[in-house]
Each structure stands twice: as structure tokens, then as C-alpha cells.
Amino acid sequence: MLIDITRTIWLDTLTYPGDAPASLEQVASLERGDLINLAHMNLSCHTGTHIDAPAHFIRDGATLDSFPPERFVLDALVLEKRGEGDVGPAELARLDLRKGEAVLLKTRNGSLPRSAFSGAFTGLSAAGARLLVERGVSMVGIDYLSVERDDDPAYPVHNTLLGAGVLIVEDLDLRAVQPGRYRLYCLPLRICGTEAAPCRALLEMQD
């Protein structure tokens, strides 16, 4: 069984502060008497459920299109963090983390309103990011627009993960997902030279 953990663009899309909101323009419509329906999209590469590549923060880092499709199909461990506070070593060190897998963070972010961005979301701590890199994970995901809050202008979480080649998938919808192991499919749009792109993220339950 597949579980769709992708946010629906325009239905429940939030915009990170400073990003232009996504827009959809209907340029042709059967209802208006045109021969076809045709829409134009304008959106940030970080709209909705999306993947960050190293080029997002790392000078001369790899862009998303440089990765083979196999990089976006991998085993995943879903961790549930209850309560406030960032996810850190206290929660992560007790896990059976396996090299090459994804770690997806299910937090109280799933209950935050989608009407406006909240700066009080739960993120990953810098120490947590370092632990995940040391354990050899290849992707980290979270259920909000960013894996880290902007308390530190050096953005240590992004720099630690992306600097080690760990991809980041943000704004997942994990509300219906139980903690445990899954197979993750999260192929991004194939856009040349970008630091990020929206993706369709699915979890497959493991036997």
C-alpha cells in the first residue's frame, strides 16, 4: 500500500517568508469557448513538498538534476517527536539508523495551521544534523517548510546536511503515517541546474 505524503500545491501550500507565493493563471478555458484548457504556473522551486540539493547552500554544490533517479528511491525510517523543542541527539541516538536510508521527522508541525507561516515550528537541531551525518543517512525529511528554524544566521543544519551530500525533503504530510520503516519514493521534477524542486513523495509499507 502506498501512502501519499505530498502537500497539494494551491490547496494547502504555505510560503516561506521571502518567497513569492505560487500562482496559477488559466490562459485558455473550454468554459470560455477556447479549444482547450491551458494553465500557466509561477512558483518557487521550494513550493510545497520539495527536495533541497547541496547547491541550495553549498558553493559549487551538486544541483538536483545531477542525481540519478535511484537516489530518490530508498528505505526510510519515520521518527515521531512529541512535544516542543527541536529534534536532537536525545531522540536520534536511540534509533537503529542504517547507512544510506532516509530519516523522516514527524512532529507537532502537522497540527500547525496552514493559513499562515508559523515561526514556532519544530526543526532539527545542529547536533542532530551532525549525528545523522555521522550515522551515514542519505536523506532527511520533515513535516514543515524548513528543516531548521532561522535562529542561527549560519544555517548549521542545512550546511551540515547538504555539505555532506545529504538531501533534504521539506513540507511532508506525515499526519497519517505511523512511526516505523517504509520504502520512500520522492522523485523531483527534472529541472536543469536548480538547487531544489517540488516532488511527489510516497511511502510504501514494508512487510
Secondary structure, 3 states (H helix, E strand, C coil): CEEECECCCCCCCCCCCCCCCCEEEEEECHHHCCCCCEEEEECCCCCCCEEECHHHCCCCCCCHHHCCHHHHEEEEEEEECCCCCCECHHHHCCCCCCCCCEEEEECHHHHCCCCCCCCCCCCECHHHHHHHHHCCCCEEEECCCCCCCCCCCCCHHHHHHHHCCCEEEECECCCCCCCEEEEEEEEECCCCCCCEEEEEEEEEECC
